[in-house]
Amino acid sequence: MTKTWMITGVSGGLGREIARAALERGDVVVGTVRRPEAVAAFEALAPGRAHGVVMDVTDTAAIATAVAKAERATGTIDVLVNNAGYGLVGAVEEASLDEVRAQFEVNVFGPLAVLKAVLPAMRARRAGRIINITSVSGLAVWAGTGVYCASKWALEGLTQTLAQEVAELGILVVNVAPGGLRTDFATGSKVIVADKLSDYDGLARDAERIMADHAGQEPGDPAKAARAILTIADVEAPPMHLLLGEDALKYAGYAAQGLAADIEAWKALSLSIGFND
């Protein structure tokens, strides 16, 4: 059955690949771009089924306008993909509060504003699916990307809770956590902190060095990731989390093992704080 998608950030990267895959199978896609000149290029992918709208996820008024336009053009939004985002690179202490706020505006408040704009129509229909592109960094931290990790952890917690709240309304929520994908994330979608401290030139600088050295060599194929996301959009009972890539599985596994080990090792102390009634 043909689906109607709304995907944020379709100018390139994973968002573009998800849109392309959906259009290739005959679906309708409303894709958001930040520059007016990108609209025509997107709509040329599938004239009549690809609808480009100019929208910045930090502009609440623009979000409301874009969602209303999408619903008028297509009738319904069956699947929302919150894809737009970027990464702030630098040690936690190095990041200015303005840089931290900007990261959260795009990676947390932006997706929240978009899903709040889409939910009323989904609730009215008692149907819909929300797919949030988080990151394995929302499950496993990486020194030198702490603020980015924090934004993805926040999105994870927010939407895991949302999933519980909307399940009885017929709406499904999935968090997709990719590892390294061969997109422009390590180049054009990366911001490095403006002020660095020499004390953090060791481990905390590895993230910046690795991104620079391995840009264009990431292990994940964004076209294959897009097809995996289409699979999740179709299945009747999707998972709460979908990890994408061998590296995502590895690092999330390490994090889960570390948490389990701490729970087991300190169980007695954890239990020691109860009242002796």
DRENPA-3360 file (N, C-alpha, C; in nm, 2 decimals, always signed):
BEGIN
1 = MTKTWMIT = +0.08/-0.12/+0.00/+0.00/+0.00/+0.00/+0.09/+0.13/+0.00 ~ +0.05/+0.22/-0.08/+0.13/+0.34/-0.09/+0.13/+0.42/+0.04 ~ +0.24/+0.47/+0.08/+0.26/+0.55/+0.21/+0.30/+0.69/+0.17 ~ +0.26/+0.78/+0.26/+0.30/+0.92/+0.25/+0.40/+0.95/+0.37 ~ +0.52/+1.00/+0.33/+0.62/+1.02/+0.43/+0.65/+1.17/+0.44 ~ +0.69/+1.21/+0.56/+0.75/+1.34/+0.58/+0.88/+1.32/+0.64 ~ +0.99/+1.37/+0.57/+1.13/+1.34/+0.61/+1.20/+1.47/+0.63 ~ +1.26/+1.50/+0.74/+1.33/+1.62/+0.76/+1.48/+1.60/+0.71;
9 = GVSGGLGR = +1.53/+1.71/+0.64/+1.67/+1.70/+0.60/+1.69/+1.61/+0.48 ~ +1.63/+1.64/+0.37/+1.65/+1.55/+0.25/+1.74/+1.61/+0.14 ~ +1.82/+1.71/+0.18/+1.91/+1.77/+0.08/+2.03/+1.67/+0.05 ~ +2.06/+1.59/+0.14/+2.17/+1.49/+0.13/+2.17/+1.39/+0.23 ~ +2.27/+1.31/+0.24/+2.29/+1.21/+0.34/+2.18/+1.11/+0.35 ~ +2.16/+1.06/+0.47/+2.06/+0.95/+0.50/+1.92/+1.00/+0.46 ~ +1.89/+1.12/+0.49/+1.75/+1.17/+0.46/+1.72/+1.16/+0.31 ~ +1.82/+1.20/+0.23/+1.80/+1.19/+0.09/+1.78/+1.04/+0.04;
17 = EIARAALE = +1.86/+0.95/+0.10/+1.85/+0.81/+0.06/+1.72/+0.75/+0.10 ~ +1.67/+0.79/+0.22/+1.54/+0.74/+0.26/+1.43/+0.79/+0.17 ~ +1.43/+0.91/+0.13/+1.34/+0.97/+0.04/+1.35/+0.90/-0.10 ~ +1.47/+0.88/-0.14/+1.49/+0.82/-0.27/+1.43/+0.68/-0.28 ~ +1.46/+0.60/-0.17/+1.41/+0.46/-0.16/+1.26/+0.46/-0.16 ~ +1.20/+0.55/-0.08/+1.05/+0.55/-0.07/+0.99/+0.59/-0.21 ~ +1.05/+0.69/-0.27/+1.00/+0.73/-0.40/+1.01/+0.62/-0.51 ~ +1.12/+0.55/-0.50/+1.15/+0.45/-0.60/+1.04/+0.34/-0.60;
25 = RGDVVVGT = +0.98/+0.31/-0.48/+0.88/+0.21/-0.47/+0.74/+0.26/-0.49 ~ +0.73/+0.39/-0.52/+0.60/+0.45/-0.55/+0.53/+0.53/-0.44 ~ +0.60/+0.55/-0.33/+0.54/+0.63/-0.22/+0.55/+0.78/-0.25 ~ +0.48/+0.85/-0.17/+0.48/+1.00/-0.17/+0.56/+1.05/-0.06 ~ +0.65/+1.15/-0.09/+0.74/+1.20/+0.01/+0.74/+1.35/+0.02 ~ +0.71/+1.41/+0.14/+0.73/+1.55/+0.16/+0.86/+1.56/+0.23 ~ +0.96/+1.63/+0.17/+1.09/+1.64/+0.22/+1.12/+1.78/+0.26 ~ +1.19/+1.81/+0.37/+1.22/+1.94/+0.41/+1.36/+1.97/+0.37;
33 = VRRPEAVA = +1.38/+2.10/+0.33/+1.52/+2.15/+0.29/+1.53/+2.28/+0.35 ~ +1.65/+2.33/+0.36/+1.67/+2.46/+0.43/+1.69/+2.58/+0.33 ~ +1.71/+2.54/+0.20/+1.73/+2.65/+0.10/+1.63/+2.64/-0.01 ~ +1.56/+2.75/-0.05/+1.46/+2.74/-0.15/+1.51/+2.68/-0.28 ~ +1.64/+2.70/-0.31/+1.68/+2.64/-0.44/+1.69/+2.49/-0.44 ~ +1.69/+2.43/-0.32/+1.69/+2.28/-0.31/+1.56/+2.22/-0.34 ~ +1.45/+2.30/-0.34/+1.32/+2.24/-0.36/+1.30/+2.17/-0.49 ~ +1.34/+2.24/-0.60/+1.32/+2.19/-0.73/+1.41/+2.07/-0.76;
41 = AFEALAPG = +1.53/+2.06/-0.70/+1.61/+1.94/-0.72/+1.55/+1.82/-0.65 ~ +1.49/+1.85/-0.54/+1.43/+1.73/-0.47/+1.30/+1.69/-0.54 ~ +1.22/+1.78/-0.59/+1.10/+1.74/-0.66/+1.12/+1.68/-0.79 ~ +1.24/+1.70/-0.85/+1.27/+1.64/-0.97/+1.30/+1.49/-0.96 ~ +1.32/+1.44/-0.84/+1.34/+1.30/-0.81/+1.21/+1.22/-0.85 ~ +1.10/+1.27/-0.84/+0.97/+1.20/-0.87/+0.86/+1.31/-0.88 ~ +0.85/+1.38/-1.00/+0.75/+1.48/-1.01/+0.61/+1.44/-0.98 ~ +0.54/+1.51/-0.90/+0.41/+1.48/-0.86/+0.40/+1.40/-0.73;
49 = RAHGVVMD = +0.51/+1.33/-0.69/+0.51/+1.25/-0.57/+0.62/+1.30/-0.47 ~ +0.72/+1.38/-0.51/+0.82/+1.44/-0.43/+0.78/+1.59/-0.41 ~ +0.75/+1.62/-0.28/+0.71/+1.76/-0.25/+0.81/+1.82/-0.16 ~ +0.88/+1.92/-0.20/+0.98/+1.99/-0.12/+0.92/+2.11/-0.05 ~ +0.96/+2.12/+0.08/+0.92/+2.24/+0.16/+1.04/+2.29/+0.23 ~ +1.05/+2.43/+0.24/+1.16/+2.49/+0.30/+1.12/+2.50/+0.45 ~ +1.21/+2.45/+0.53/+1.19/+2.44/+0.68/+1.31/+2.42/+0.76 ~ +1.33/+2.50/+0.86/+1.44/+2.49/+0.95/+1.38/+2.43/+1.08;
57 = VTDTAAIA = +1.44/+2.32/+1.13/+1.38/+2.26/+1.25/+1.38/+2.34/+1.38 ~ +1.46/+2.45/+1.37/+1.46/+2.54/+1.49/+1.36/+2.65/+1.48 ~ +1.28/+2.65/+1.37/+1.18/+2.76/+1.35/+1.04/+2.70/+1.37 ~ +0.98/+2.71/+1.49/+0.85/+2.65/+1.52/+0.74/+2.69/+1.43 ~ +0.74/+2.82/+1.39/+0.63/+2.86/+1.30/+0.65/+2.80/+1.16 ~ +0.77/+2.79/+1.11/+0.79/+2.72/+0.98/+0.75/+2.58/+0.99 ~ +0.78/+2.51/+1.10/+0.74/+2.37/+1.12/+0.59/+2.36/+1.10 ~ +0.51/+2.44/+1.17/+0.37/+2.43/+1.16/+0.32/+2.45/+1.02;
65 = TAVAKAER = +0.38/+2.55/+0.95/+0.34/+2.58/+0.81/+0.37/+2.46/+0.72 ~ +0.49/+2.40/+0.74/+0.53/+2.29/+0.66/+0.45/+2.17/+0.68 ~ +0.41/+2.14/+0.80/+0.33/+2.02/+0.83/+0.19/+2.04/+0.77 ~ +0.13/+2.16/+0.79/+0.00/+2.19/+0.73/+0.00/+2.18/+0.58 ~ +0.11/+2.23/+0.52/+0.13/+2.22/+0.37/+0.14/+2.08/+0.33 ~ +0.21/+2.00/+0.40/+0.23/+1.86/+0.37/+0.09/+1.79/+0.38 ~ +0.01/+1.81/+0.48/-0.11/+1.75/+0.50/-0.21/+1.79/+0.39 ~ -0.21/+1.92/+0.35/-0.30/+1.96/+0.24/-0.26/+1.90/+0.11;
73 = ATGTIDVL = -0.13/+1.88/+0.08/-0.08/+1.83/-0.04/-0.11/+1.68/-0.06 ~ -0.10/+1.61/+0.06/-0.10/+1.46/+0.05/-0.22/+1.40/+0.12 ~ -0.29/+1.47/+0.20/-0.41/+1.42/+0.28/-0.37/+1.37/+0.41 ~ -0.26/+1.29/+0.42/-0.22/+1.23/+0.54/-0.07/+1.22/+0.54 ~ -0.01/+1.21/+0.66/+0.13/+1.18/+0.68/+0.13/+1.04/+0.75 ~ +0.17/+0.94/+0.68/+0.17/+0.81/+0.74/+0.29/+0.78/+0.83 ~ +0.41/+0.83/+0.78/+0.54/+0.81/+0.84/+0.61/+0.94/+0.85 ~ +0.65/+0.98/+0.97/+0.74/+1.09/+1.00/+0.88/+1.04/+1.02;
81 = VNNAGYGL = +0.98/+1.09/+0.95/+1.12/+1.06/+0.98/+1.19/+1.18/+1.03 ~ +1.22/+1.19/+1.16/+1.30/+1.30/+1.21/+1.45/+1.27/+1.19 ~ +1.50/+1.33/+1.08/+1.64/+1.29/+1.04/+1.73/+1.41/+1.05 ~ +1.69/+1.53/+1.04/+1.78/+1.65/+1.04/+1.86/+1.65/+1.17 ~ +1.98/+1.68/+1.16/+2.07/+1.70/+1.28/+2.21/+1.72/+1.24 ~ +2.30/+1.75/+1.34/+2.44/+1.76/+1.32/+2.51/+1.72/+1.45 ~ +2.65/+1.71/+1.44/+2.72/+1.68/+1.56/+2.82/+1.79/+1.60 ~ +2.82/+1.82/+1.73/+2.92/+1.91/+1.79/+3.03/+1.82/+1.84;
89 = VGAVEEAS = +3.15/+1.86/+1.80/+3.27/+1.78/+1.84/+3.36/+1.86/+1.93 ~ +3.40/+1.81/+2.04/+3.48/+1.87/+2.14/+3.46/+1.82/+2.28 ~ +3.55/+1.84/+2.37/+3.53/+1.79/+2.50/+3.42/+1.87/+2.57 ~ +3.35/+1.81/+2.67/+3.24/+1.87/+2.73/+3.27/+2.01/+2.79 ~ +3.39/+2.02/+2.86/+3.42/+2.15/+2.92/+3.45/+2.25/+2.81 ~ +3.50/+2.21/+2.70/+3.53/+2.31/+2.59/+3.41/+2.37/+2.53 ~ +3.30/+2.30/+2.53/+3.18/+2.35/+2.46/+3.12/+2.47/+2.53 ~ +3.10/+2.58/+2.46/+3.03/+2.69/+2.53/+2.88/+2.66/+2.54;
97 = LDEVRAQF = +2.82/+2.73/+2.64/+2.67/+2.70/+2.66/+2.59/+2.74/+2.53 ~ +2.64/+2.84/+2.46/+2.57/+2.87/+2.33/+2.58/+2.76/+2.23 ~ +2.70/+2.69/+2.23/+2.72/+2.58/+2.14/+2.63/+2.46/+2.18 ~ +2.62/+2.44/+2.31/+2.54/+2.33/+2.36/+2.39/+2.36/+2.33 ~ +2.35/+2.48/+2.36/+2.21/+2.51/+2.33/+2.17/+2.50/+2.18 ~ +2.27/+2.54/+2.09/+2.24/+2.52/+1.95/+2.23/+2.38/+1.91 ~ +2.32/+2.29/+1.97/+2.31/+2.15/+1.95/+2.17/+2.09/+1.99 ~ +2.13/+2.13/+2.10/+2.00/+2.08/+2.15/+1.88/+2.13/+2.08;
105 = EVNVFGPL = +1.89/+2.26/+2.03/+1.78/+2.32/+1.95/+1.76/+2.23/+1.82 ~ +1.87/+2.19/+1.76/+1.85/+2.11/+1.63/+1.82/+1.96/+1.66 ~ +1.89/+1.90/+1.75/+1.89/+1.76/+1.77/+1.78/+1.71/+1.87 ~ +1.73/+1.80/+1.95/+1.62/+1.76/+2.05/+1.49/+1.84/+2.03 ~ +1.50/+1.97/+2.04/+1.38/+2.06/+2.03/+1.33/+2.06/+1.89 ~ +1.41/+2.05/+1.79/+1.36/+2.04/+1.65/+1.28/+1.92/+1.63 ~ +1.33/+1.80/+1.65/+1.24/+1.68/+1.64/+1.12/+1.68/+1.72 ~ +1.13/+1.73/+1.84/+1.01/+1.74/+1.93/+0.91/+1.83/+1.87;
113 = AVLKAVLP = +0.95/+1.95/+1.82/+0.85/+2.04/+1.76/+0.79/+1.97/+1.63 ~ +0.86/+1.90/+1.56/+0.81/+1.84/+1.44/+0.71/+1.73/+1.47 ~ +0.74/+1.64/+1.57/+0.65/+1.54/+1.60/+0.52/+1.59/+1.67 ~ +0.54/+1.70/+1.75/+0.42/+1.76/+1.81/+0.32/+1.82/+1.70 ~ +0.38/+1.87/+1.59/+0.30/+1.92/+1.48/+0.23/+1.81/+1.40 ~ +0.29/+1.69/+1.40/+0.24/+1.58/+1.32/+0.14/+1.50/+1.40 ~ +0.16/+1.49/+1.53/+0.08/+1.40/+1.62/-0.07/+1.42/+1.62 ~ -0.12/+1.55/+1.61/-0.27/+1.57/+1.62/-0.34/+1.49/+1.51;
121 = AMRARRAG = -0.29/+1.50/+1.39/-0.36/+1.43/+1.28/-0.35/+1.27/+1.29 ~ -0.23/+1.23/+1.34/-0.21/+1.09/+1.36/-0.31/+1.04/+1.47 ~ -0.32/+1.12/+1.58/-0.41/+1.08/+1.69/-0.56/+1.07/+1.64 ~ -0.59/+1.17/+1.55/-0.73/+1.17/+1.50/-0.76/+1.04/+1.42 ~ -0.66/+1.00/+1.34/-0.67/+0.88/+1.26/-0.65/+0.75/+1.34 ~ -0.59/+0.76/+1.46/-0.55/+0.65/+1.53/-0.45/+0.56/+1.45 ~ -0.36/+0.63/+1.38/-0.26/+0.56/+1.30/-0.15/+0.65/+1.27 ~ -0.03/+0.59/+1.25/+0.08/+0.67/+1.21/+0.21/+0.60/+1.27;
129 = RIINITSV = +0.32/+0.64/+1.21/+0.45/+0.59/+1.26/+0.55/+0.70/+1.26 ~ +0.63/+0.71/+1.37/+0.73/+0.81/+1.38/+0.87/+0.73/+1.39 ~ +0.96/+0.77/+1.31/+1.09/+0.71/+1.31/+1.19/+0.82/+1.34 ~ +1.26/+0.81/+1.45/+1.36/+0.91/+1.49/+1.50/+0.86/+1.46 ~ +1.58/+0.93/+1.38/+1.71/+0.89/+1.36/+1.80/+0.95/+1.47 ~ +1.83/+0.86/+1.56/+1.92/+0.90/+1.68/+2.06/+0.86/+1.64 ~ +2.13/+0.78/+1.71/+2.26/+0.74/+1.68/+2.30/+0.64/+1.78 ~ +2.40/+0.55/+1.75/+2.46/+0.47/+1.85/+2.52/+0.55/+1.96;
137 = SGLAVWAG = +2.55/+0.68/+1.93/+2.60/+0.77/+2.04/+2.49/+0.81/+2.14 ~ +2.37/+0.77/+2.11/+2.26/+0.79/+2.21/+2.25/+0.67/+2.30 ~ +2.33/+0.57/+2.28/+2.33/+0.45/+2.36/+2.47/+0.42/+2.42 ~ +2.58/+0.47/+2.35/+2.72/+0.45/+2.39/+2.79/+0.57/+2.37 ~ +2.86/+0.63/+2.47/+2.93/+0.76/+2.45/+3.06/+0.74/+2.38 ~ +3.11/+0.85/+2.33/+3.24/+0.86/+2.26/+3.31/+0.99/+2.31 ~ +3.42/+0.98/+2.37/+3.49/+1.09/+2.42/+3.52/+1.19/+2.31 ~ +3.49/+1.32/+2.34/+3.51/+1.42/+2.24/+3.38/+1.46/+2.17;
145 = TGVYCASK = +3.27/+1.39/+2.20/+3.14/+1.41/+2.14/+3.03/+1.42/+2.25 ~ +3.07/+1.46/+2.37/+2.97/+1.44/+2.48/+2.85/+1.52/+2.46 ~ +2.85/+1.64/+2.41/+2.73/+1.72/+2.39/+2.64/+1.66/+2.29 ~ +2.70/+1.61/+2.18/+2.62/+1.54/+2.07/+2.56/+1.41/+2.13 ~ +2.64/+1.34/+2.21/+2.58/+1.22/+2.27/+2.47/+1.25/+2.36 ~ +2.48/+1.36/+2.44/+2.38/+1.40/+2.53/+2.25/+1.43/+2.46 ~ +2.26/+1.50/+2.34/+2.14/+1.53/+2.26/+2.07/+1.41/+2.21 ~ +2.15/+1.31/+2.17/+2.09/+1.18/+2.12/+2.03/+1.10/+2.24;
153 = WALEGLTQ = +2.10/+1.10/+2.35/+2.04/+1.03/+2.47/+1.91/+1.10/+2.51 ~ +1.90/+1.23/+2.50/+1.78/+1.30/+2.53/+1.67/+1.26/+2.44 ~ +1.70/+1.26/+2.31/+1.60/+1.22/+2.21/+1.56/+1.08/+2.23 ~ +1.65/+0.99/+2.26/+1.61/+0.85/+2.30/+1.51/+0.84/+2.41 ~ +1.55/+0.91/+2.52/+1.46/+0.91/+2.64/+1.32/+0.97/+2.61 ~ +1.32/+1.08/+2.54/+1.20/+1.15/+2.50/+1.11/+1.05/+2.42 ~ +1.16/+0.99/+2.32/+1.08/+0.92/+2.23/+1.05/+0.78/+2.27 ~ +1.13/+0.72/+2.36/+1.10/+0.59/+2.42/+0.97/+0.61/+2.51;
161 = TLAQEVAE = +0.97/+0.72/+2.58/+0.85/+0.75/+2.66/+0.73/+0.78/+2.57 ~ +0.75/+0.86/+2.47/+0.64/+0.89/+2.37/+0.58/+0.76/+2.32 ~ +0.67/+0.66/+2.29/+0.62/+0.53/+2.23/+0.52/+0.47/+2.33 ~ +0.55/+0.47/+2.46/+0.46/+0.42/+2.56/+0.32/+0.49/+2.56 ~ +0.33/+0.63/+2.54/+0.21/+0.71/+2.56/+0.12/+0.70/+2.44 ~ +0.18/+0.68/+2.32/+0.09/+0.68/+2.20/+0.06/+0.54/+2.15 ~ +0.11/+0.43/+2.21/+0.09/+0.30/+2.16/-0.06/+0.27/+2.16 ~ -0.14/+0.31/+2.26/-0.28/+0.28/+2.27/-0.36/+0.36/+2.17;
169 = LGILVVNV = -0.29/+0.46/+2.11/-0.36/+0.54/+2.01/-0.33/+0.50/+1.87 ~ -0.27/+0.38/+1.86/-0.24/+0.33/+1.72/-0.12/+0.38/+1.65 ~ -0.03/+0.46/+1.73/+0.09/+0.52/+1.67/+0.21/+0.44/+1.72 ~ +0.30/+0.41/+1.63/+0.42/+0.34/+1.66/+0.54/+0.43/+1.65 ~ +0.64/+0.42/+1.74/+0.76/+0.50/+1.74/+0.88/+0.41/+1.75 ~ +0.97/+0.44/+1.66/+1.10/+0.36/+1.65/+1.22/+0.46/+1.65 ~ +1.32/+0.42/+1.73/+1.44/+0.49/+1.73/+1.54/+0.41/+1.65 ~ +1.59/+0.48/+1.54/+1.69/+0.41/+1.46/+1.83/+0.47/+1.49;
177 = APGGLRTD = +1.92/+0.38/+1.53/+2.05/+0.42/+1.58/+2.16/+0.37/+1.49 ~ +2.20/+0.45/+1.39/+2.31/+0.41/+1.30/+2.45/+0.42/+1.37 ~ +2.54/+0.35/+1.31/+2.68/+0.37/+1.34/+2.73/+0.47/+1.23 ~ +2.86/+0.45/+1.19/+2.91/+0.53/+1.09/+2.86/+0.51/+0.95 ~ +2.80/+0.61/+0.89/+2.74/+0.60/+0.75/+2.83/+0.69/+0.66 ~ +2.84/+0.64/+0.54/+2.92/+0.72/+0.44/+2.84/+0.83/+0.38 ~ +2.82/+0.93/+0.47/+2.75/+1.05/+0.43/+2.84/+1.17/+0.46 ~ +2.78/+1.29/+0.47/+2.87/+1.41/+0.50/+2.87/+1.44/+0.65;
185 = FATGSKVI = +2.83/+1.34/+0.73/+2.82/+1.37/+0.88/+2.95/+1.42/+0.93 ~ +3.06/+1.35/+0.89/+3.20/+1.38/+0.94/+3.26/+1.51/+0.88 ~ +3.19/+1.57/+0.78/+3.24/+1.69/+0.72/+3.14/+1.80/+0.73 ~ +3.04/+1.81/+0.64/+2.95/+1.92/+0.64/+2.85/+1.92/+0.75 ~ +2.82/+1.81/+0.82/+2.73/+1.80/+0.93/+2.80/+1.80/+1.06 ~ +2.92/+1.85/+1.07/+3.00/+1.85/+1.19/+3.04/+1.99/+1.22 ~ +3.03/+2.03/+1.35/+3.08/+2.16/+1.40/+3.18/+2.13/+1.51 ~ +3.29/+2.19/+1.50/+3.40/+2.17/+1.60/+3.39/+2.29/+1.70;
193 = VADKLSDY = +3.41/+2.27/+1.83/+3.40/+2.37/+1.93/+3.50/+2.48/+1.89 ~ +3.46/+2.61/+1.92/+3.54/+2.72/+1.88/+3.66/+2.74/+1.97 ~ +3.65/+2.71/+2.10/+3.76/+2.72/+2.19/+3.81/+2.59/+2.25 ~ +3.94/+2.56/+2.22/+3.99/+2.43/+2.27/+4.09/+2.45/+2.38 ~ +4.10/+2.35/+2.47/+4.19/+2.35/+2.58/+4.29/+2.24/+2.56 ~ +4.42/+2.28/+2.58/+4.53/+2.18/+2.55/+4.52/+2.06/+2.63 ~ +4.46/+2.07/+2.75/+4.46/+1.95/+2.84/+4.37/+1.84/+2.78 ~ +4.29/+1.87/+2.68/+4.21/+1.77/+2.61/+4.26/+1.73/+2.48;
201 = DGLARDAE = +4.39/+1.75/+2.45/+4.45/+1.71/+2.33/+4.48/+1.56/+2.32 ~ +4.44/+1.48/+2.42/+4.46/+1.34/+2.42/+4.34/+1.27/+2.37 ~ +4.28/+1.18/+2.45/+4.16/+1.10/+2.42/+4.05/+1.18/+2.37 ~ +4.02/+1.30/+2.43/+3.91/+1.38/+2.39/+3.92/+1.43/+2.25 ~ +4.04/+1.43/+2.19/+4.06/+1.48/+2.06/+4.05/+1.37/+1.95 ~ +4.04/+1.24/+2.00/+4.04/+1.13/+1.90/+3.92/+1.14/+1.81 ~ +3.81/+1.18/+1.86/+3.69/+1.18/+1.78/+3.71/+1.27/+1.66 ~ +3.76/+1.39/+1.68/+3.79/+1.48/+1.57/+3.89/+1.43/+1.47;
209 = RIMADHAG = +4.00/+1.36/+1.52/+4.10/+1.31/+1.44/+4.04/+1.19/+1.35 ~ +3.97/+1.10/+1.42/+3.91/+0.99/+1.35/+3.81/+1.03/+1.24 ~ +3.73/+1.13/+1.27/+3.63/+1.17/+1.17/+3.70/+1.23/+1.05 ~ +3.81/+1.31/+1.08/+3.89/+1.37/+0.97/+3.96/+1.26/+0.88 ~ +4.02/+1.17/+0.95/+4.10/+1.07/+0.88/+4.01/+0.96/+0.81 ~ +3.89/+0.94/+0.85/+3.81/+0.83/+0.80/+3.69/+0.88/+0.72 ~ +3.68/+1.01/+0.70/+3.57/+1.07/+0.62/+3.57/+1.01/+0.48 ~ +3.45/+0.95/+0.44/+3.44/+0.88/+0.31/+3.48/+0.74/+0.32;
217 = QEPGDPAK = +3.52/+0.69/+0.44/+3.55/+0.55/+0.45/+3.46/+0.48/+0.56 ~ +3.36/+0.55/+0.60/+3.27/+0.49/+0.70/+3.21/+0.36/+0.66 ~ +3.19/+0.26/+0.75/+3.15/+0.13/+0.71/+3.01/+0.11/+0.66 ~ +2.92/+0.20/+0.70/+2.78/+0.19/+0.66/+2.74/+0.25/+0.53 ~ +2.66/+0.17/+0.45/+2.61/+0.22/+0.32/+2.47/+0.29/+0.35 ~ +2.46/+0.42/+0.33/+2.34/+0.49/+0.35/+2.22/+0.44/+0.27 ~ +2.25/+0.39/+0.15/+2.14/+0.34/+0.07/+2.08/+0.21/+0.13 ~ +2.17/+0.13/+0.18/+2.12/+0.01/+0.25/+2.05/+0.04/+0.38;
225 = AARAILTI = +2.10/+0.14/+0.45/+2.04/+0.19/+0.57/+1.90/+0.23/+0.54 ~ +1.88/+0.31/+0.43/+1.75/+0.36/+0.39/+1.65/+0.24/+0.37 ~ +1.70/+0.14/+0.30/+1.61/+0.02/+0.27/+1.58/-0.05/+0.40 ~ +1.67/-0.05/+0.50/+1.63/-0.11/+0.63/+1.53/-0.03/+0.70 ~ +1.53/+0.10/+0.68/+1.43/+0.19/+0.75/+1.30/+0.17/+0.68 ~ +1.30/+0.15/+0.55/+1.17/+0.12/+0.48/+1.11/-0.01/+0.53 ~ +1.19/-0.11/+0.56/+1.14/-0.24/+0.62/+1.07/-0.21/+0.75 ~ +1.14/-0.13/+0.84/+1.08/-0.10/+0.97/+0.95/-0.02/+0.95;
233 = ADVEAPPM = +0.94/+0.06/+0.85/+0.82/+0.14/+0.83/+0.70/+0.05/+0.79 ~ +0.73/-0.07/+0.74/+0.62/-0.16/+0.69/+0.58/-0.27/+0.79 ~ +0.67/-0.31/+0.87/+0.64/-0.43/+0.96/+0.53/-0.39/+1.06 ~ +0.45/-0.49/+1.10/+0.34/-0.47/+1.19/+0.39/-0.43/+1.33 ~ +0.49/-0.50/+1.37/+0.54/-0.48/+1.51/+0.69/-0.45/+1.50 ~ +0.72/-0.32/+1.48/+0.86/-0.28/+1.47/+0.93/-0.28/+1.61 ~ +1.06/-0.29/+1.61/+1.13/-0.28/+1.74/+1.13/-0.13/+1.79 ~ +1.15/-0.12/+1.92/+1.17/+0.01/+1.98/+1.30/+0.07/+1.93;
241 = HLLLGEDA = +1.40/-0.01/+1.92/+1.53/+0.03/+1.87/+1.58/-0.05/+1.75 ~ +1.63/+0.01/+1.65/+1.69/-0.05/+1.54/+1.84/+0.00/+1.52 ~ +1.93/-0.08/+1.55/+2.07/-0.05/+1.54/+2.11/-0.08/+1.39 ~ +2.19/+0.01/+1.33/+2.23/-0.01/+1.19/+2.38/-0.01/+1.18 ~ +2.43/-0.12/+1.14/+2.58/-0.13/+1.12/+2.65/-0.22/+1.22 ~ +2.75/-0.28/+1.18/+2.83/-0.37/+1.27/+2.89/-0.29/+1.39 ~ +2.94/-0.16/+1.35/+2.99/-0.08/+1.46/+2.89/-0.04/+1.56 ~ +2.77/-0.01/+1.52/+2.66/+0.02/+1.61/+2.63/-0.09/+1.70;
249 = LKYAGYAA = +2.62/-0.21/+1.65/+2.60/-0.33/+1.74/+2.71/-0.35/+1.84 ~ +2.84/-0.33/+1.79/+2.95/-0.35/+1.88/+2.95/-0.25/+1.99 ~ +2.94/-0.12/+1.97/+2.95/-0.02/+2.07/+2.83/-0.02/+2.16 ~ +2.71/-0.04/+2.11/+2.60/-0.05/+2.20/+2.61/-0.18/+2.29 ~ +2.66/-0.29/+2.23/+2.69/-0.41/+2.31/+2.78/-0.38/+2.42 ~ +2.89/-0.31/+2.39/+2.99/-0.28/+2.50/+2.92/-0.20/+2.61 ~ +2.84/-0.10/+2.57/+2.77/-0.02/+2.67/+2.67/-0.10/+2.76 ~ +2.60/-0.19/+2.69/+2.50/-0.27/+2.77/+2.58/-0.37/+2.86;
257 = QGLAADIE = +2.69/-0.42/+2.82/+2.77/-0.51/+2.90/+2.82/-0.44/+3.02 ~ +2.87/-0.32/+3.00/+2.93/-0.24/+3.11/+2.82/-0.20/+3.21 ~ +2.70/-0.17/+3.17/+2.59/-0.14/+3.26/+2.55/-0.27/+3.34 ~ +2.54/-0.38/+3.27/+2.51/-0.50/+3.34/+2.61/-0.54/+3.44 ~ +2.74/-0.52/+3.41/+2.85/-0.55/+3.50/+2.84/-0.47/+3.62 ~ +2.81/-0.34/+3.61/+2.80/-0.25/+3.72/+2.68/-0.28/+3.81 ~ +2.57/-0.32/+3.75/+2.45/-0.36/+3.82/+2.48/-0.48/+3.91 ~ +2.55/-0.58/+3.85/+2.58/-0.70/+3.92/+2.68/-0.68/+4.03;
265 = AWKALSLS = +2.79/-0.61/+4.00/+2.90/-0.59/+4.10/+2.85/-0.51/+4.22 ~ +2.76/-0.42/+4.20/+2.72/-0.33/+4.31/+2.58/-0.35/+4.36 ~ +2.52/-0.47/+4.33/+2.39/-0.50/+4.36/+2.36/-0.49/+4.51 ~ +2.46/-0.54/+4.59/+2.44/-0.54/+4.74/+2.43/-0.40/+4.79 ~ +2.51/-0.31/+4.74/+2.51/-0.17/+4.78/+2.38/-0.11/+4.74 ~ +2.34/-0.14/+4.62/+2.21/-0.08/+4.56/+2.10/-0.12/+4.65 ~ +2.10/-0.24/+4.70/+1.98/-0.29/+4.78/+1.99/-0.25/+4.93 ~ +2.11/-0.20/+4.97/+2.13/-0.17/+5.11/+2.06/-0.05/+5.16;
273 = IGFND = +1.99/+0.03/+5.07/+1.94/+0.16/+5.12/+1.79/+0.15/+5.15 ~ +1.73/+0.03/+5.15/+1.59/+0.02/+5.18/+1.57/+0.02/+5.33 ~ +1.44/+0.06/+5.37/+1.40/+0.05/+5.51/+1.40/-0.09/+5.56 ~ +1.43/-0.11/+5.68/+1.43/-0.25/+5.74/+1.30/-0.26/+5.82 ~ +1.19/-0.26/+5.75/+1.05/-0.26/+5.81/+1.02/-0.41/+5.86;
% end
